[in-house]
Amino acid sequence: MTDAAGRTRLAVLGKPIAHSKSPTLHAAAYRVLGLPWSYERAEVDETALLGFVASCGPEWRGLSLTMPLKQTVQPLLDRVDELGTLTGSVNTVLFTDDPARAPRREGFNTDVPGIVRALQGAGVRAVRHVQILGGGATAASAIVAAGELGAESVHLSVRAPERAAGLLPLAASVGLAASVGTFDTPRDDDATDLLVSTLPGGVDTPVSFDARFRARVPLLDVAYDPWPTPLGAAWAQAGGTVLSGLPMLVHQALLQVRIFLSGDPFAPLPDEASVLAAMLASVGLRDDGTPPPK
């Protein structure tokens, strides 16, 4: 699986995509691993996805997917892993011609463990009541991640509650009591112990929380460019704990590297600690996923 220059090809697809730091992360990983692999970015929307995937020849090892492709890709796959099936969201595609592995295109979701690992790295190891802003593919992964962190309930704040109705059965399937409300009625209460924003970066925040809530409740804002988001800035102003989407991006990318290398998201990389450290450093993060002090 190499091109004319002897390289294995990989890419991240999405629209917009110019801001993506995935090429930086993957390049750092492959340098440590000593692999001369090429990882690119390509602006691809939902209508162009089929053609792009079909054009990938034997030199291609896999793809990373971001908005708006995580759900669109599924009909193009021969197999989807458990988390991808559960969430309806796939962010990783592995191509294989190995006769021992019948599927040609395999889909994986590494967003769920990416969220879990990012929060755990920042000291958020267990939660009970989680609020999520947004109702798209990343919100589905955040729901499952909340379940893995031991949550009992999740509240979704969205623009149009009817569009998030499909997430309620997902929450129930992982043992969570779930409710849906609009951005006009956020859960600004004492029970919430984690807020996850899955809203796109660069958009105005349609919801506000009082300073006491912001100081007490950790925020994971999955956006990272531009940063800080209005929500992230408000959290910092209140002295609260806030994580951008960069730590999540790093941890989900580490699992993608596992997949691209061995086909198995559970198989640790050779000297994985060094690979992770290099990936974090490549985007200016410390070992715990936080930026260095200014």
C-alpha positions in Angstrom: 0.0 0.0 0.0 2.4 2.7 -1.2 2.4 5.4 -3.8 5.0 6.0 -6.5 7.3 7.5 -3.9 6.9 4.5 -1.7 4.6 6.1 0.8 1.5 4.9 2.4 -1.3 7.6 2.1 -3.7 8.8 4.6 -5.9 12.0 4.8 -8.5 13.8 6.9 -11.6 14.8 5.0 -14.3 17.4 5.9 -15.6 20.8 5.1 -14.3 23.2 6.3 -10.9 21.4 6.7 -8.1 24.1 6.4 -8.0 24.5 10.2 -7.6 20.8 11.0 -4.6 20.0 13.1 -4.9 16.3 12.3 -2.0 16.4 9.8 0.3 17.9 12.5 -0.7 15.2 15.0 -0.3 12.2 12.6 3.0 13.5 11.3 4.3 13.7 14.8 3.2 10.1 15.5 4.7 8.7 12.3 8.0 10.4 12.9 8.3 8.7 16.3 7.3 5.4 14.8 9.8 5.8 12.0 7.1 5.4 9.3 7.4 7.4 6.0 3.6 7.8 5.7 1.9 10.7 4.0 -1.1 12.3 5.8 -2.9 15.0 3.9 -6.1 17.1 4.3 -8.8 17.3 1.6 -11.9 19.5 1.6 -14.7 17.0 0.8 -18.4 17.5 1.4 -21.2 14.9 1.6 -21.9 14.9 -2.2 -18.2 14.3 -3.0 -17.5 11.7 -0.4 -18.5 8.6 -2.4 -16.3 9.7 -5.3 -13.3 10.4 -3.1 -13.5 7.0 -1.3 -14.0 5.2 -4.6 -10.9 6.9 -6.0 -8.6 5.6 -3.2 -6.3 3.0 -4.7 -4.1 0.4 -3.0 -1.7 3.0 -1.7 -4.3 4.3 0.7 -4.3 3.0 4.3 -7.2 5.0 5.7 -9.1 8.2 6.3 -10.0 10.5 9.2 -13.4 12.1 9.0 -14.8 15.3 10.5 -17.9 17.4 9.9 -20.1 16.7 8.0 -19.1 13.2 7.0 -19.3 11.1 10.2 -22.8 9.8 9.4 -22.7 10.1 5.6 -19.9 7.5 5.3 -21.6 4.6 6.9 -23.4 3.2 3.8 -20.0 3.1 2.0 -18.5 0.7 4.6 -18.3 -3.0 4.7 -18.0 -3.2 8.5 -18.5 -0.7 11.4 -17.1 -1.2 14.9 -19.3 -1.4 18.0 -19.0 2.3 19.0 -19.6 3.4 15.4 -22.7 1.3 15.2 -24.0 2.5 18.6 -23.5 6.2 18.0 -24.2 6.2 14.2 -20.9 8.2 13.9 -17.7 7.0 12.2 -14.6 9.2 12.2 -12.0 6.6 11.0 -11.9 4.4 7.9 -9.4 1.7 7.4 -8.7 0.2 3.9 -7.5 -3.3 3.8 -6.6 -5.8 1.1 -5.5 -8.5 3.5 -7.1 -11.8 2.4 -7.5 -12.6 6.1 -9.6 -9.5 6.6 -12.5 -9.8 4.2 -14.0 -6.2 4.5 -12.4 -3.6 2.2 -13.5 -0.6 4.2 -13.8 -0.7 8.0 -15.3 2.1 10.1 -14.4 3.1 13.6 -15.4 5.6 16.2 -12.5 6.9 18.2 -14.3 10.1 19.4 -15.8 8.3 22.4 -12.6 7.2 23.9 -11.0 10.5 22.8 -13.5 12.4 25.0 -13.1 10.0 27.9 -9.3 10.1 27.8 -9.1 13.9 27.5 -11.4 14.4 30.5 -9.5 11.8 32.6 -6.2 13.5 31.7 -7.6 16.8 33.1 -8.8 15.0 36.3 -12.4 14.5 35.4 -12.7 10.8 36.1 -16.3 10.3 37.2 -19.5 12.3 36.6 -23.2 11.9 37.5 -25.2 14.5 35.6 -23.9 15.8 32.3 -25.2 18.6 30.0 -24.4 18.6 26.3 -24.8 21.5 23.9 -25.7 20.4 20.4 -27.4 17.3 19.0 -25.2 16.1 16.1 -22.7 13.3 15.6 -20.3 14.5 18.2 -23.1 14.8 20.8 -23.9 11.1 20.2 -20.2 10.3 21.1 -20.4 12.6 24.1 -23.5 10.7 25.4 -21.7 7.4 25.2 -18.6 8.9 26.8 -20.7 10.2 29.7 -22.0 6.7 30.2 -18.4 5.4 30.3 -17.6 8.0 32.9 -20.4 6.6 35.1 -23.0 9.3 34.5 -26.6 8.7 35.5 -28.3 11.3 33.3 -27.7 13.6 30.4 -29.5 16.8 29.3 -29.2 17.9 25.7 -29.6 21.6 24.9 -30.3 22.2 21.2 -31.9 24.6 18.8 -34.6 22.2 17.6 -35.5 19.5 20.2 -37.3 17.3 17.5 -33.9 16.9 15.7 -32.3 15.5 18.8 -35.1 13.0 19.5 -33.0 10.2 18.0 -30.4 10.6 20.7 -32.8 9.6 23.5 -32.8 5.9 22.6 -29.0 6.1 22.4 -28.8 7.5 26.0 -31.2 4.8 27.2 -29.1 2.1 25.6 -26.1 3.1 27.7 -28.1 3.4 30.9 -28.7 7.1 31.0 -31.8 9.0 31.8 -32.1 11.7 29.2 -33.9 14.9 28.5 -33.9 17.5 25.8 -34.4 21.3 26.0 -33.7 24.4 23.9 -30.8 26.8 24.3 -33.3 29.1 26.1 -33.6 26.7 29.0 -30.2 25.3 29.9 -29.7 23.3 33.1 -28.0 26.0 35.2 -28.3 24.0 38.4 -26.4 22.4 41.2 -26.8 18.8 39.9 -24.8 19.3 36.7 -21.1 18.3 37.1 -19.9 18.4 33.5 -20.8 20.5 30.5 -19.7 19.4 27.0 -20.2 21.8 24.1 -20.3 20.1 20.6 -21.1 23.4 18.9 -18.9 24.3 15.9 -16.0 26.8 16.5 -16.5 30.3 15.4 -20.2 30.5 16.1 -21.9 32.7 18.6 -22.7 30.9 21.8 -26.6 30.6 21.9 -26.6 29.9 25.7 -25.2 31.5 28.8 -24.5 30.3 32.3 -24.0 32.3 35.5 -20.6 32.8 37.0 -21.1 30.5 39.9 -22.0 27.6 37.5 -19.0 28.4 35.3 -16.6 28.4 38.2 -17.9 25.1 39.5 -18.7 22.9 36.5 -15.8 21.7 34.2 -16.3 22.5 30.5 -15.1 20.5 27.5 -15.6 22.6 24.4 -14.8 20.3 21.4 -14.0 23.3 19.2 -10.4 24.4 19.1 -10.1 26.8 16.2 -10.6 29.7 16.7 -9.8 29.5 20.4 -10.9 30.6 22.8 -14.6 30.2 21.8 -16.9 32.7 23.5 -18.0 29.9 25.8 -14.4 29.0 26.7 -13.5 32.6 27.3 -16.5 33.0 29.6 -15.4 29.9 31.6 -11.9 31.2 31.9 -13.2 34.6 33.1 -15.1 32.9 35.9 -12.0 30.9 36.9 -13.6 27.6 35.8 -11.9 24.5 34.5 -12.1 24.5 30.6 -10.6 22.1 28.0 -10.6 22.9 24.4 -11.2 20.2 21.8 -7.4 19.8 21.3 -6.9 17.1 24.0 -9.8 15.1 22.6 -8.4 15.5 19.1 -5.0 14.2 20.2 -6.4 11.2 22.0 -8.8 10.2 19.3 -5.9 10.6 16.8 -3.7 8.3 18.8 -6.3 5.5 18.5 -6.6 6.2 14.8 -2.8 5.7 14.5 -3.3 2.3 16.3 -6.0 1.4 13.7 -3.9 2.5 10.7 -0.9 0.6 12.1 -2.4 -2.7 13.2 -6.2 -2.5 12.4 -6.9 -2.7 16.1 -7.9 0.3 18.3 -7.0 -1.7 21.4 -3.5 -2.6 20.4 -1.0 -0.2 22.0 1.7 1.3 19.7 5.4 0.6 20.2 6.6 3.1 22.8 3.2 4.6 22.9 4.0 7.0 25.7 6.6 8.7 23.5 4.2 8.8 20.6 1.5 10.5 22.7 4.0 13.0 24.2 5.1 14.0 20.7 1.5 14.4 19.5 0.6 16.6 22.5 3.7 18.7 22.1 3.1 19.2 18.4 -0.1 21.2 19.2 1.4 22.9 22.2 -0.1 20.8 25.0 1.5 19.4 28.2 1.2 15.7 29.1 -2.1 16.3 30.9 -3.6 17.8 27.8 -3.6 21.4 29.1 -1.7 24.3 27.6 1.5 25.5 29.3 1.1 28.5 31.6 1.6 31.9 29.9 
